[in-house]
Amino acid sequence: RFHVVIVGINKYDDLSTPSLKGSANDALLFHDYCMQDLSVPVDQIKLLLSPTGDNLLSTLQDIPFPCTVPTRENILNALYDLHDNPNIKSDDSIIIFYAGHGQSYRAADADYECTPCNTGWIEAISPVDRNTQKNSELVPDISDREINVVLGEIAKKCPNITLILDC
């Protein structure tokens, strides 16, 4: 049994973040693959799509299955839902697919103390609402460290996790 989270972001709310043309399409193709080739029921797939920002796809309203806007909050909630879902058993498989922008930050630039064990770069995925104001603060990207914590919690329940990042 598979449980899947798919994120595709073409167009970002922050106008300084360049739009992409194929991410939402890639997410929809992966959704089709999960349903047709892996026989994943639609209720075991969480799809998060941004407005497409191009003419390759129909509008999101025309997509024949449920989808959510891939805000930071919604992406993290979709991941936490994998942990909290009582229907997911230890021998199930989880697939997480992300297509969109990624970012890199020097550890010191991201307010992390640089020590011999904590140096280098922080990688991140960019939610659709990155760099926009929410509660008088800018919405940050989702760092690899945050993703690691969430995946670590999910793995305690269901260790068979595949993470695909196209960013």
DSSP file (Angstrom, degrees, kcal/mol; ACC not computed):
  #  RESIDUE AA STRUCTURE BP1 BP2  ACC     N-H-->O    O-->H-N    N-H-->O    O-->H-N    TCO  KAPPA ALPHA  PHI   PSI    X-CA   Y-CA   Z-CA
    1    1 A R              0   0    0      0, 0.0    92,-3.2     0, 0.0     2,-0.3   0.000 360.0 360.0 360.0 135.6    0.0    0.0    0.0
    2    2 A F  E     -a   93   0A   0     90,-0.2     2,-0.4    36,-0.1    92,-0.2  -0.825 360.0-168.9-110.4 147.5    1.2    3.4   -1.0
    3    3 A H  E     -a   94   0A   0     90,-2.0    92,-2.3    -2,-0.3     2,-0.4  -0.995  21.2-167.0-131.6 129.2    0.6    6.8    0.6
    4    4 A V  E     -ab  95  45A   0     40,-2.8    42,-3.0    -2,-0.4     2,-0.4  -0.936  23.2-168.7-131.0 138.1    1.7    9.8   -1.5
    5    5 A V  E     -ab  96  46A   0     90,-2.4    92,-2.9    -2,-0.4     2,-0.4  -0.997  17.3-173.3-119.2 125.3    2.3   13.5   -1.2
    6    6 A I  E     -ab  97  47A   0     40,-3.0    42,-3.1    -2,-0.4     2,-0.4  -0.979   4.0-175.1-123.9 127.6    2.9   15.4   -4.5
    7    7 A V  E     +ab  98  48A   0     90,-2.8    92,-2.1    -2,-0.4     2,-0.4  -0.986   5.2 174.2-123.9 129.1    3.9   19.0   -4.7
    8    8 A G  E     -ab  99  49A   0     40,-2.4    42,-2.1    -2,-0.4     2,-0.5  -0.974   3.8-178.6-135.9 122.6    4.2   21.0   -7.9
    9    9 A I        +     0   0    0     90,-2.5    14,-0.2    -2,-0.4    92,-0.1  -0.958  18.2 155.2-127.8 116.5    4.9   24.7   -8.0
   10   10 A N  S    S+     0   0    0     -2,-0.5    10,-3.5    41,-0.4     2,-0.5   0.804  71.6  37.5 -96.9 -44.5    5.1   26.8  -11.2
   11   11 A K  S    S-     0   0    0     40,-0.9    -1,-0.3     8,-0.2     2,-0.3  -0.942  70.1-153.4-122.7 129.3    4.2   30.2  -10.0
   12   12 A Y        -     0   0    0     -2,-0.5   117,-0.2     5,-0.4   116,-0.1  -0.689  21.3-131.1-101.4 151.3    5.2   31.8   -6.7
   13   13 A D  S    S+     0   0    0    115,-2.8     2,-0.7    -2,-0.3   116,-0.1   0.853  94.1  79.4 -66.0 -35.7    3.4   34.5   -4.7
   14   14 A D  S >  S-     0   0    0    114,-0.5     3,-1.9   116,-0.3    -2,-0.2  -0.659  75.7-151.7 -76.0 114.2    6.7   36.4   -4.3
   15   15 A L  T 3  S+     0   0    0     -2,-0.7    -1,-0.2     1,-0.3     4,-0.1   0.672  91.3  64.7 -66.5 -16.4    7.2   38.2   -7.7
   16   16 A S  T 3  S+     0   0    0    115,-0.1    -1,-0.3     2,-0.1    -2,-0.0   0.609  84.8  84.9 -81.4 -10.0   11.0   38.1   -7.2
   17   17 A T  S <  S-     0   0    0     -3,-1.9    -5,-0.4   113,-0.1    84,-0.0  -0.829  89.7-121.6 -90.0 117.3   10.9   34.3   -7.4
   18   18 A P        -     0   0    0      0, 0.0     2,-0.1     0, 0.0    83,-0.1  -0.236  24.1-115.9 -61.2 144.3   11.0   33.3  -11.1
   19   19 A S        -     0   0    0     -4,-0.1     2,-0.3    -8,-0.1    -8,-0.2  -0.420  24.2-143.4 -74.0 154.9    8.1   31.2  -12.4
   20   20 A L        -     0   0    0    -10,-3.5     4,-0.1    32,-0.1    -1,-0.0  -0.777   4.7-153.5-113.3 162.5    8.7   27.7  -13.7
   21   21 A K  S    S+     0   0    0     -2,-0.3     4,-0.2     2,-0.1    35,-0.1   0.691  83.6  34.5-110.8 -22.2    7.0   26.0  -16.6
   22   22 A G  S  > S+     0   0    0    -13,-0.1     4,-2.8     2,-0.1     5,-0.2   0.530  86.8  89.1-115.0  -4.9    7.1   22.3  -16.0
   23   23 A S  H  > S+     0   0    0      1,-0.2     4,-2.3     2,-0.2     5,-0.2   0.927  92.7  43.8 -65.7 -46.9    6.8   21.6  -12.2
   24   24 A A  H  > S+     0   0    0      2,-0.2     4,-2.2     1,-0.2    -1,-0.2   0.897 115.3  50.5 -64.9 -38.7    3.0   21.5  -12.0
   25   25 A N  H  > S+     0   0    0     -4,-0.2     4,-2.6     2,-0.2    -2,-0.2   0.918 109.6  50.5 -63.3 -43.6    2.9   19.3  -15.1
   26   26 A D  H  X S+     0   0    0     -4,-2.8     4,-2.4     1,-0.2    -2,-0.2   0.905 109.9  51.2 -59.9 -41.4    5.5   17.0  -13.7
   27   27 A A  H  X S+     0   0    0     -4,-2.3     4,-2.3     2,-0.2    -1,-0.2   0.908 110.9  47.6 -62.7 -42.3    3.5   16.7  -10.5
   28   28 A L  H  X S+     0   0    0     -4,-2.2     4,-2.4     2,-0.2    -2,-0.2   0.884 111.2  50.9 -67.7 -37.5    0.4   15.8  -12.5
   29   29 A L  H  X S+     0   0    0     -4,-2.6     4,-2.3     2,-0.2    -2,-0.2   0.901 110.9  48.6 -64.8 -39.8    2.3   13.2  -14.5
   30   30 A F  H  X S+     0   0    0     -4,-2.4     4,-2.5     2,-0.2    -2,-0.2   0.886 109.1  53.8 -66.5 -37.5    3.6   11.7  -11.3
   31   31 A H  H  X S+     0   0    0     -4,-2.3     4,-2.3     2,-0.2    -2,-0.2   0.933 109.3  48.0 -59.0 -47.0    0.0   11.7   -9.9
   32   32 A D  H  X S+     0   0    0     -4,-2.4     4,-3.4     1,-0.2     5,-0.5   0.911 110.2  52.3 -60.4 -42.8   -1.1    9.8  -13.0
   33   33 A Y  H  X>S+     0   0    0     -4,-2.3     4,-1.9     1,-0.2     5,-1.6   0.923 109.8  48.8 -59.0 -45.5    1.8    7.3  -12.6
   34   34 A C  H  <5S+     0   0    0     -4,-2.5     6,-2.5     3,-0.2     4,-0.2   0.914 117.9  40.0 -61.7 -43.2    0.8    6.7   -9.0
   35   35 A M  H  <5S+     0   0    0     -4,-2.3     4,-0.2     4,-0.2    -2,-0.2   0.931 126.5  31.4 -73.0 -45.6   -2.8    6.1   -9.9
   36   36 A Q  H  <5S+     0   0    0     -4,-3.4    -3,-0.2    -5,-0.2    -2,-0.2   0.924 130.9  27.1 -83.8 -45.8   -2.4    4.1  -13.1
   37   37 A D  T  <5S+     0   0    0     -4,-1.9    -3,-0.2    -5,-0.5    -2,-0.1   0.843 132.3  32.8 -89.7 -35.3    0.8    2.2  -12.6
   38   38 A L  S   <S-     0   0    0     -5,-1.6    -3,-0.2    -4,-0.2    -4,-0.1   0.531  96.9-133.4 -97.3  -7.6    1.0    1.8   -8.9
   39   39 A S        +     0   0    0     -6,-0.3    -4,-0.2    -4,-0.2    -3,-0.1   0.860  40.0 170.4  57.1  40.3   -2.8    1.6   -8.4
   40   40 A V        -     0   0    0     -6,-2.5    -1,-0.2   -39,-0.1    -2,-0.1  -0.705  35.9-119.6 -80.4 125.2   -2.8    4.1   -5.5
   41   41 A P    >   -     0   0    0      0, 0.0     3,-2.3     0, 0.0     4,-0.1  -0.352  20.0-118.4 -63.4 146.6   -6.3    5.1   -4.6
   42   42 A V  G >  S+     0   0    0      1,-0.3     3,-1.4     2,-0.2    -2,-0.0   0.797 113.0  61.6 -58.8 -30.0   -7.0    8.8   -5.0
   43   43 A D  G 3  S+     0   0    0      1,-0.3    -1,-0.3     3,-0.1    -3,-0.0   0.534  99.7  56.0 -76.9  -3.3   -7.8    9.1   -1.3
   44   44 A Q  G <  S+     0   0    0     -3,-2.3   -40,-2.8   -41,-0.0     2,-0.5   0.182  95.9  80.1-107.6  13.8   -4.2    8.0   -0.5
   45   45 A I  E <   -b    4   0A   0     -3,-1.4     2,-0.6   -42,-0.2   -40,-0.2  -0.986  60.9-162.0-122.5 127.0   -2.7   10.8   -2.6
   46   46 A K  E     -b    5   0A   0    -42,-3.0   -40,-3.0    -2,-0.5     2,-0.5  -0.948  14.4-165.3-106.2 116.6   -2.4   14.4   -1.3
   47   47 A L  E     -b    6   0A   0     -2,-0.6    21,-2.2    19,-0.4     2,-0.5  -0.902   9.3-175.3-108.9 125.8   -1.8   16.7   -4.3
   48   48 A L  E     +bc   7  68A   0    -42,-3.1   -40,-2.4    -2,-0.5     2,-0.4  -0.978  13.3 171.9-121.7 117.1   -0.6   20.3   -3.7
   49   49 A L  E     -b    8   0A   0     19,-1.8   -40,-0.2    -2,-0.5     3,-0.1  -0.966  22.8-143.6-129.8 141.0   -0.4   22.5   -6.8
   50   50 A S        -     0   0    0    -42,-2.1   -38,-0.1    -2,-0.4    19,-0.0  -0.514  50.1 -75.0 -87.4 165.2    0.2   26.2   -7.5
   51   51 A P        -     0   0    0      0, 0.0   -40,-0.9     0, 0.0   -41,-0.4  -0.405  50.5-125.3 -53.5 140.4   -1.5   28.1  -10.1
   52   52 A T        -     0   0    0      6,-0.2   -28,-0.2   -42,-0.1   -32,-0.1   0.852  19.8-156.4 -69.7 -35.7    0.2   27.0  -13.3
   53   53 A G        +     0   0    0      1,-0.2     2,-0.3   -42,-0.1    -1,-0.1   0.629  66.7  64.9  70.9  10.9    1.3   30.3  -14.7
   54   54 A D  S    S-     0   0    0      3,-0.1     3,-0.3     4,-0.1    -1,-0.2  -0.897  88.3-109.7-150.5-179.8    1.4   29.0  -18.2
   55   55 A N  S    S+     0   0    0     -2,-0.3     4,-0.0     1,-0.2    -2,-0.0   0.226  91.9  92.2-103.4  15.3   -0.8   27.5  -20.9
   56   56 A L  S    S+     0   0    0    -35,-0.1     2,-0.3    -4,-0.1    -1,-0.2   0.773  90.7  39.0 -75.8 -25.7    0.5   23.9  -20.7
   57   57 A L  S    S-     0   0    0     -3,-0.3    -3,-0.1     1,-0.1     3,-0.1  -0.858  85.5-111.1-123.9 155.4   -2.2   23.0  -18.2
   58   58 A S        -     0   0    0     -2,-0.3    -6,-0.2     1,-0.2    -4,-0.1  -0.266  58.0 -75.8 -69.3 171.3   -5.9   23.7  -17.6
   59   59 A T    >   -     0   0    0      1,-0.1     3,-1.7    -8,-0.1     4,-0.4  -0.276  44.9-107.5 -66.4 160.0   -6.7   25.9  -14.6
   60   60 A L  G >  S+     0   0    0      1,-0.3     3,-1.3     2,-0.2    -1,-0.1   0.812 118.8  64.4 -60.4 -29.8   -6.6   24.2  -11.3
   61   61 A Q  G 3  S+     0   0    0      1,-0.3    -1,-0.3     3,-0.1    -2,-0.0   0.760  98.2  56.4 -64.8 -22.9  -10.4   24.2  -11.1
   62   62 A D  G <  S+     0   0    0     -3,-1.7    -1,-0.3     2,-0.0    -2,-0.2   0.519  78.1 108.7 -87.7  -4.7  -10.4   21.9  -14.1
   63   63 A I    <   -     0   0    0     -3,-1.3     4,-0.1    -4,-0.4    -3,-0.0  -0.599  69.3-139.1 -74.7 128.2   -8.3   19.2  -12.5
   64   64 A P  S    S+     0   0    0      0, 0.0    -1,-0.1     0, 0.0    -3,-0.1   0.192  77.2  55.4 -81.4  19.7  -10.6   16.3  -11.7
   65   65 A F  S    S-     0   0    0    -23,-0.0    -2,-0.1   -18,-0.0     2,-0.0  -0.965  96.4 -80.5-144.1 160.9   -9.2   15.4   -8.3
   66   66 A P        +     0   0    0      0, 0.0   -19,-0.4     0, 0.0     2,-0.3  -0.306  49.2 172.0 -66.0 140.1   -8.7   17.3   -5.0
   67   67 A C        -     0   0    0    -21,-0.1     2,-0.3    -4,-0.1   -19,-0.2  -0.984  17.4-149.6-145.0 157.9   -5.7   19.6   -4.7
   68   68 A T  B     -c   48   0A   0    -21,-2.2   -19,-1.8    -2,-0.3   -22,-0.0  -0.869  32.0 -98.1-124.3 153.9   -4.5   22.1   -2.2
   69   69 A V        -     0   0    0     -2,-0.3     2,-2.0   -21,-0.2   -19,-0.2  -0.579  38.2-124.5 -71.1 132.6   -2.3   25.2   -2.6
   70   70 A P        +     0   0    0      0, 0.0    58,-2.4     0, 0.0    59,-0.3  -0.337  50.5 155.5 -83.7  60.5    1.3   24.3   -1.6
   71   71 A T     >  -     0   0    0     -2,-2.0     4,-2.7    56,-0.2     5,-0.2  -0.321  60.0-103.3 -71.7 165.8    1.9   27.0    1.1
   72   72 A R  H  > S+     0   0    0      1,-0.2     4,-2.5     2,-0.2     5,-0.3   0.944 124.1  48.5 -54.1 -49.6    4.5   26.3    3.7
   73   73 A E  H  > S+     0   0    0      1,-0.2     4,-2.5     2,-0.2    -1,-0.2   0.915 112.4  47.3 -60.2 -44.9    1.8   25.4    6.2
   74   74 A N  H  > S+     0   0    0      2,-0.2     4,-2.3     1,-0.2    -1,-0.2   0.877 111.7  50.1 -68.0 -37.6    0.0   23.1    3.8
   75   75 A I  H  X S+     0   0    0     -4,-2.7     4,-1.9     2,-0.2    -2,-0.2   0.956 114.2  44.2 -64.5 -49.1    3.2   21.2    2.7
   76   76 A L  H  X S+     0   0    0     -4,-2.5     4,-2.9    -5,-0.2     5,-0.2   0.896 112.8  52.3 -63.7 -38.9    4.2   20.7    6.3
   77   77 A N  H  X S+     0   0    0     -4,-2.5     4,-2.4    -5,-0.3    -1,-0.2   0.900 107.1  52.7 -62.6 -39.9    0.6   19.6    7.3
   78   78 A A  H  X S+     0   0    0     -4,-2.3     4,-0.9     2,-0.2    -1,-0.2   0.889 112.2  45.8 -62.6 -38.4    0.6   17.1    4.4
   79   79 A L  H >X S+     0   0    0     -4,-1.9     4,-1.0     2,-0.2     3,-0.7   0.929 113.2  48.1 -70.3 -45.1    3.8   15.6    5.7
   80   80 A Y  H 3X S+     0   0    0     -4,-2.9     4,-2.3     1,-0.2     3,-0.3   0.845 103.6  62.8 -63.6 -32.3    2.6   15.6    9.4
   81   81 A D  H 3X S+     0   0    0     -4,-2.4     4,-1.6     1,-0.2    -1,-0.2   0.832  96.4  59.0 -61.7 -30.9   -0.6   14.0    8.2
   82   82 A L  H << S+     0   0    0     -4,-0.9    -1,-0.2    -3,-0.7    -2,-0.2   0.906 109.5  43.8 -62.3 -39.5    1.5   11.0    7.0
   83   83 A H  H  < S+     0   0    0     -4,-1.0    -2,-0.2    -3,-0.3    -1,-0.2   0.892 118.7  42.8 -69.8 -39.8    2.7   10.6   10.6
   84   84 A D  H  < S+     0   0    0     -4,-2.3    -2,-0.2     3,-0.0    -1,-0.2   0.592  83.7 110.5 -86.8 -11.2   -0.8   11.1   12.1
   85   85 A N    ><  -     0   0    0     -4,-1.6     3,-1.4    -5,-0.2    -4,-0.0  -0.519  53.5-159.4 -70.7 114.5   -2.8    8.9    9.7
   86   86 A P  T 3  S+     0   0    0      0, 0.0    -1,-0.2     0, 0.0    -4,-0.0   0.668  87.1  66.3 -69.9 -14.0   -3.9    5.8   11.5
   87   87 A N  T 3  S+     0   0    0      2,-0.1     2,-0.6    -3,-0.0    -2,-0.1   0.608  79.6  93.1 -81.8 -11.6   -4.4    4.0    8.2
   88   88 A I    <   -     0   0    0     -3,-1.4     2,-0.2    -6,-0.1     6,-0.0  -0.740  62.5-166.2 -86.5 123.1   -0.7    4.0    7.5
   89   89 A K    >   -     0   0    0     -2,-0.6     3,-1.9   -88,-0.1    -2,-0.1  -0.621  34.2-102.5-106.9 165.7    0.9    0.8    8.8
   90   90 A S  T 3  S+     0   0    0      1,-0.3    70,-0.3    -2,-0.2    -1,-0.1   0.737 119.5  50.3 -63.2 -24.7    4.6   -0.1    9.2
   91   91 A D  T 3  S+     0   0    0     67,-0.1    -1,-0.3    68,-0.1    67,-0.1   0.351  90.5 102.5 -97.3   7.6    4.8   -2.2    6.1
   92   92 A D    <   -     0   0    0     -3,-1.9    68,-0.5     1,-0.0     2,-0.4  -0.297  69.9-122.3 -77.2 171.0    3.2    0.5    3.8
   93   93 A S  E     -a    2   0A   0    -92,-3.2   -90,-2.0    66,-0.1     2,-0.4  -0.950  17.1-157.5-118.9 139.5    5.2    2.7    1.5
   94   94 A I  E     -ad   3 161A   0     66,-2.8    68,-2.8    -2,-0.4     2,-0.4  -0.957   6.3-170.5-116.6 133.6    5.3    6.5    1.5
   95   95 A I  E     -ad   4 162A   0    -92,-2.3   -90,-2.4    -2,-0.4     2,-0.5  -0.991   2.0-171.5-123.6 130.3    6.3    8.5   -1.5
   96   96 A I  E     -ad   5 163A   0     66,-2.9    68,-3.3    -2,-0.4     2,-0.5  -0.988   6.7-173.9-121.9 121.9    6.9   12.3   -1.4
   97   97 A F  E     -ad   6 164A   0    -92,-2.9   -90,-2.8    -2,-0.5     2,-0.4  -0.966   3.0-178.8-120.3 127.1    7.4   14.1   -4.7
   98   98 A Y  E     +ad   7 165A   0     66,-2.7    68,-3.3    -2,-0.5     2,-0.4  -0.993   6.4 176.8-128.0 128.6    8.4   17.8   -4.9
   99   99 A A  E     +ad   8 166A   0    -92,-2.1   -90,-2.5    -2,-0.4     2,-0.3  -0.979  44.7  72.7-129.0 119.1    8.9   19.8   -8.1
  100  100 A G  S    S-     0   0    0     66,-1.8     2,-0.1    -2,-0.4   -90,-0.1  -0.967  83.6 -28.8 168.4-166.1    9.6   23.5   -7.7
  101  101 A H        -     0   0    0     25,-0.3    25,-2.2    -2,-0.3     2,-0.3  -0.436  48.8-163.1 -75.2 148.6   12.4   25.9   -6.7
  102  102 A G  E     -E  125   0B   0     65,-0.7     2,-0.3    23,-0.2    23,-0.2  -0.889   4.9-157.2-122.8 159.8   15.1   24.9   -4.2
  103  103 A Q  E     -E  124   0B   0     21,-2.5    21,-2.2    -2,-0.3     2,-0.4  -0.905   7.0-149.0-134.0 160.6   17.4   27.2   -2.3
  104  104 A S  E     -E  123   0B   0     -2,-0.3     2,-0.4    19,-0.2    19,-0.2  -0.998  14.3-176.4-130.8 138.3   20.8   27.0   -0.5
  105  105 A Y  E     -E  122   0B   0     17,-2.6    17,-3.6    -2,-0.4     2,-0.2  -0.993  31.7-114.2-132.3 139.0   21.9   29.0    2.5
  106  106 A R  E >>  -E  121   0B   0     -2,-0.4     4,-1.0    15,-0.2     3,-0.5  -0.522  32.8-122.5 -65.7 139.8   25.2   29.1    4.3
  107  107 A A  G >4>S+     0   0    0     13,-3.2     5,-1.8     1,-0.3     3,-0.8   0.883 112.2  50.3 -54.9 -42.5   24.6   27.7    7.7
  108  108 A A  G >45S+     0   0    0     12,-0.3     3,-1.2     1,-0.2    -1,-0.3   0.843 105.9  57.0 -66.3 -32.5   25.9   30.9    9.4
  109  109 A D  G <45S+     0   0    0     -3,-0.5    -1,-0.2     1,-0.3    -2,-0.2   0.693 102.0  57.1 -70.3 -18.2   23.6   33.0    7.2
  110  110 A A  G <<5S-     0   0    0     -4,-1.0    -1,-0.3    -3,-0.8    -2,-0.2   0.093 122.0-101.8-102.4  22.4   20.6   31.1    8.5
  111  111 A D  T < 5S+     0   0    0     -3,-1.2     2,-0.4     1,-0.2    -3,-0.2   0.776  77.9 137.5  64.3  28.5   21.2   31.9   12.1
  112  112 A Y      < -     0   0    0     -5,-1.8     2,-0.4    -6,-0.2    -1,-0.2  -0.883  60.2-115.2-101.8 137.9   22.7   28.5   12.9
  113  113 A E        -     0   0    0     -2,-0.4     2,-0.6    -3,-0.1    -5,-0.1  -0.568  28.4-132.0 -71.4 126.3   25.8   28.4   15.1
  114  114 A C        +     0   0    0     -2,-0.4     5,-0.2     3,-0.1    -1,-0.1  -0.714  40.7 155.4 -83.2 119.7   28.7   27.1   13.0
  115  115 A T  B >   -G  118   0C   0      3,-1.0     3,-1.3    -2,-0.6     0, 0.0  -0.799  62.0 -89.9-129.4 172.9   30.6   24.4   14.9
  116  116 A P  T 3  S+     0   0    0      0, 0.0     3,-0.3     0, 0.0    -2,-0.0   0.819 131.3  42.7 -56.7 -28.4   32.8   21.6   13.6
  117  117 A C  T 3  S+     0   0    0      1,-0.2     2,-0.3     0, 0.0    -3,-0.1   0.548 116.8  48.1 -92.1  -7.3   29.6   19.4   13.5
  118  118 A N  B <  S+G  115   0C   0     -3,-1.3    -3,-1.0     2,-0.0     2,-0.3  -0.648  80.3 116.3-137.7  75.8   27.4   22.1   12.0
  119  119 A T        +     0   0    0     -2,-0.3     2,-0.3    -3,-0.3    -6,-0.0  -0.780  43.7  39.6-131.4 176.0   29.0   23.8    9.0
  120  120 A G  S    S-     0   0    0     -2,-0.3   -13,-3.2     2,-0.0     2,-0.3  -0.641  89.9 -14.0  93.1-138.4   28.3   24.2    5.3
  121  121 A W  E     -E  106   0B   0     -2,-0.3     2,-0.5   -15,-0.2   -15,-0.2  -0.777  40.0-145.5-116.1 149.6   25.1   24.7    3.6
  122  122 A I  E     -E  105   0B   0    -17,-3.6   -17,-2.6    -2,-0.3     2,-0.3  -0.967  21.0-154.0-108.5 125.2   21.4   24.4    4.4
  123  123 A E  E     +E  104   0B   0     -2,-0.5    21,-3.2   -19,-0.2    22,-0.3  -0.689  17.7 179.7 -95.4 153.3   19.3   23.2    1.5
  124  124 A A  E     -EF 103 143B   0    -21,-2.2   -21,-2.5    19,-0.3     2,-0.3  -0.994  27.1-131.3-151.6 154.2   15.6   24.1    1.3
  125  125 A I  E     -EF 102 142B   0     17,-2.4    17,-2.8    -2,-0.3   -23,-0.2  -0.826  30.7-125.8-103.0 152.5   12.5   23.7   -0.8
  126  126 A S        -     0   0    0    -25,-2.2   -25,-0.3    -2,-0.3    15,-0.1  -0.865  15.9-150.0-106.6 114.4   10.4   26.8   -1.6
  127  127 A P    >   -     0   0    0      0, 0.0     3,-1.8     0, 0.0   -56,-0.2  -0.345  33.7-104.4 -73.1 164.2    6.7   26.8   -0.8
  128  128 A V  T 3  S+     0   0    0    -58,-2.4  -115,-2.8     1,-0.3  -114,-0.5   0.785 120.3  50.3 -61.4 -28.2    4.4   29.0   -3.0
  129  129 A D  T >  S+     0   0    0    -59,-0.3     3,-1.5  -117,-0.2    10,-0.4   0.162  78.4 144.5 -98.6  18.3    4.2   31.6   -0.3
  130  130 A R  T <  S+     0   0    0     -3,-1.8  -116,-0.3     1,-0.3  -113,-0.1  -0.240  70.4  11.9 -57.2 144.0    7.9   32.0    0.3
  131  131 A N  T 3  S+     0   0    0      8,-2.9     2,-0.3     1,-0.2    -1,-0.3   0.673  99.5 122.2  60.5  20.8    9.1   35.6    1.1
  132  132 A T    <   -     0   0    0     -3,-1.5     7,-2.5     7,-0.2     2,-0.3  -0.764  69.9 -97.1-105.5 160.5    5.5   36.8    1.6
  133  133 A Q  E     +H  138   0D   0     -2,-0.3     2,-0.3     5,-0.2     5,-0.2  -0.589  44.6 165.1 -79.7 131.0    4.3   38.4    4.9
  134  134 A K  E >  S-H  137   0D   0      3,-3.0     3,-1.3    -2,-0.3    -2,-0.0  -0.927  76.3 -11.6-143.6 121.6    2.4   36.3    7.4
  135  135 A N  T 3  S-     0   0    0     -2,-0.3     3,-0.1     1,-0.3    -2,-0.0   0.904 128.7 -57.1  53.8  44.6    1.8   37.5   10.9
  136  136 A S  T 3  S+     0   0    0      1,-0.2     2,-0.3     0, 0.0    -1,-0.3   0.628 121.8  96.5  62.6  19.2    4.3   40.4   10.3
  137  137 A E  E <  S-H  134   0D   0     -3,-1.3    -3,-3.0    -5,-0.1     2,-0.3  -0.947  80.1-105.5-130.6 155.6    7.1   37.9    9.3
  138  138 A L  E     -H  133   0D   0     -2,-0.3    -5,-0.2    -5,-0.2    -8,-0.1  -0.612  37.1-115.8 -77.6 137.5    8.4   36.6    6.0
  139  139 A V        -     0   0    0     -7,-2.5    -8,-2.9   -10,-0.4    -7,-0.2  -0.620  37.0-143.2 -73.0 122.3    7.4   33.0    5.2
  140  140 A P        -     0   0    0      0, 0.0   -11,-0.1     0, 0.0   -68,-0.0  -0.393  15.5-101.7 -84.7 163.8   10.7   31.0    5.1
  141  141 A D        -     0   0    0    -15,-0.1     2,-0.7    -2,-0.1   -15,-0.2  -0.226  43.5-100.3 -66.9 171.2   11.6   28.1    2.8
  142  142 A I  E     -F  125   0B   0    -17,-2.8   -17,-2.4     4,-0.0    -1,-0.1  -0.883  43.9-142.0-100.9 110.5   11.4   24.6    4.3
  143  143 A S  E  >  -F  124   0B   0     -2,-0.7     4,-2.4   -19,-0.2   -19,-0.3  -0.237  19.2-116.8 -75.4 158.7   14.9   23.6    5.2
  144  144 A D  H  > S+     0   0    0    -21,-3.2     4,-2.4     1,-0.2   -20,-0.1   0.801 117.4  58.6 -60.6 -28.1   16.4   20.1    4.8
  145  145 A R  H  > S+     0   0    0    -22,-0.3     4,-1.8     2,-0.2    -1,-0.2   0.894 106.0  46.5 -70.1 -39.6   16.7   20.1    8.6
  146  146 A E  H  > S+     0   0    0      2,-0.2     4,-2.3    -3,-0.2    -2,-0.2   0.937 113.3  49.1 -64.6 -46.0   13.0   20.6    9.0
  147  147 A I  H  X S+     0   0    0     -4,-2.4     4,-3.0     1,-0.2     5,-0.3   0.900 108.5  54.5 -60.7 -40.5   12.3   17.9    6.5
  148  148 A N  H  X S+     0   0    0     -4,-2.4     4,-2.3     2,-0.2    -1,-0.2   0.900 108.1  48.9 -60.3 -42.0   14.8   15.6    8.2
  149  149 A V  H  X S+     0   0    0     -4,-1.8     4,-1.9     2,-0.2    -2,-0.2   0.939 113.9  45.5 -63.3 -47.0   12.9   16.0   11.5
  150  150 A V  H  X S+     0   0    0     -4,-2.3     4,-2.4     1,-0.2    -2,-0.2   0.933 114.2  47.7 -63.7 -46.1    9.5   15.3   10.0
  151  151 A L  H  X S+     0   0    0     -4,-3.0     4,-2.9     1,-0.2    -1,-0.2   0.871 108.5  56.1 -64.1 -35.4   10.8   12.3    8.0
  152  152 A G  H  X S+     0   0    0     -4,-2.3     4,-0.9    -5,-0.3    -1,-0.2   0.899 109.4  46.0 -61.3 -40.2   12.5   11.0   11.1
  153  153 A E  H  X S+     0   0    0     -4,-1.9     4,-0.6     2,-0.2     3,-0.4   0.909 113.9  47.8 -68.7 -42.1    9.1   11.0   12.9
  154  154 A I  H >X S+     0   0    0     -4,-2.4     4,-2.9     1,-0.2     3,-1.4   0.912 106.3  58.9 -63.0 -41.7    7.3    9.4   10.0
  155  155 A A  H 3< S+     0   0    0     -4,-2.9    -1,-0.2     1,-0.3    -2,-0.2   0.756  94.2  64.7 -63.3 -25.6   10.0    6.7    9.8
  156  156 A K  H 3< S+     0   0    0     -4,-0.9    -1,-0.3    -3,-0.4    -2,-0.2   0.829 116.2  29.9 -63.9 -29.8    9.3    5.6   13.4
  157  157 A K  H << S+     0   0    0     -3,-1.4    -2,-0.2    -4,-0.6    -1,-0.2   0.841 141.6  11.1 -94.3 -42.4    5.9    4.6   12.2
  158  158 A C     <  -     0   0    0     -4,-2.9    -1,-0.3    -5,-0.1    -2,-0.2  -0.854  62.4-174.1-143.8  98.4    6.6    3.6    8.6
  159  159 A P        +     0   0    0      0, 0.0     2,-1.4     0, 0.0    -4,-0.1   0.558  61.4  93.0 -78.9  -7.1   10.3    3.4    7.6
  160  160 A N        +     0   0    0    -68,-0.5   -66,-2.8   -70,-0.3     2,-0.4  -0.649  55.6 154.0 -90.7  86.3    9.7    2.8    3.8
  161  161 A I  E     -d   94   0A   0     -2,-1.4     2,-0.5   -68,-0.2   -66,-0.2  -0.950  28.0-166.9-120.7 130.2    9.9    6.4    2.5
  162  162 A T  E     -d   95   0A   0    -68,-2.8   -66,-2.9    -2,-0.4     2,-0.5  -0.978   7.4-166.6-114.0 125.6   10.9    7.6   -0.9
  163  163 A L  E     -d   96   0A   0     -2,-0.5     2,-0.5   -68,-0.2   -66,-0.2  -0.959   3.0-172.5-115.0 120.8   11.7   11.3   -1.3
  164  164 A I  E     -d   97   0A   0    -68,-3.3   -66,-2.7    -2,-0.5     2,-0.6  -0.961   2.6-174.0-116.2 118.1   11.9   12.7   -4.8
  165  165 A L  E     -d   98   0A   0     -2,-0.5     2,-0.7   -68,-0.2   -66,-0.2  -0.949  10.8-179.9-117.5 116.0   13.1   16.3   -5.1
  166  166 A D  E      d   99   0A   0    -68,-3.3   -66,-1.8    -2,-0.6    -2,-0.0  -0.779 360.0 360.0-111.5  83.1   13.1   18.0   -8.5
  167  167 A C              0   0    0     -2,-0.7   -65,-0.7   -68,-0.2    -1,-0.2   0.324 360.0 360.0-148.9 360.0   14.4   21.4   -7.6
